[in-house]
Amino acid sequence: MYEVEVKVPADHDTVRERLAELDAESVNEVEQVDTYYDAPHREFAETDEALRVRRETPRSVSDEGTDGEAFAELTYKGPLVEAESKTRREVETVVEDGEAADDILASVGFDPAATVRKDRERFALDGYTVTLDAVEGLGEFVEVETQVEGAETVESARDAAFEILRDLGLDPDDQIRTSYLGLLLENEES
């Protein structure tokens, strides 16, 4: 499975207005806390890979309460597969206990490297997920993403994601291919 993703910095209020005009469906609002790990056998920063445990907690989005339940998942992200987007192979699975997953990883030599905290608001639009991210220490971003089965469909999925960005009044040329983790680590080095 490949995650085709494009991300740009953007003002959320303006994008929300445009999403409403385009009749995008509000999906949910969540808080995510991602703990990234360093591997004992290779340097993920050099191989452009990532391993994380994500904890997601739903926030109330309607009078009916929250959408879904809190959960944790373990995710591996492979290196970028193209220069035009943030597309990469992704493997993830829900884990019953995020703390136990952390403990297992630490027990076999994976050290916590950094934590990324963000508030996420998701919308569905034309078969894509449009996400408004407020990332602690970085600011506001918009991601447009979808998942595809094979590498042969990456280019068409990316081009459609660029078109959605344009429909939202955003410029694909403003795309940031660096992960939130990478951006936070760059800020720490500055």
HELIX and SHEET records of a PDB file:
HELIX    1   1 HIS A   12  GLU A   21  1                                  10    
HELIX    2   2 PHE A   44  THR A   47  1                                   4    
HELIX    3   3 GLY A   98  SER A  107  1                                  10    
HELIX    4   4 ALA A  151  THR A  153  5                                   3    
HELIX    5   5 VAL A  154  ASP A  167  1                                  14    
HELIX    6   6 PRO A  172  ASP A  174  5                                   3    
HELIX    7   7 TYR A  180  GLU A  189  1                                  10    
SHEET    1   A 9 GLY A  65  THR A  66  0                                        
SHEET    2   A 9 ALA A  50  SER A  62 -1                                        
SHEET    3   A 9 GLU A  25  ASP A  38 -1                                        
SHEET    4   A 9 ASP A 111  LEU A 125 -1                                        
SHEET    5   A 9 TYR A 128  VAL A 135 -1                                        
SHEET    6   A 9 GLY A 139  VAL A 148 -1                                        
SHEET    7   A 9 TYR A   2  PRO A   9 -1                                        
SHEET    8   A 9 ARG A  88  VAL A  95 -1                                        
SHEET    9   A 9 PHE A  71  LEU A  80 -1                                        
END                                                                             
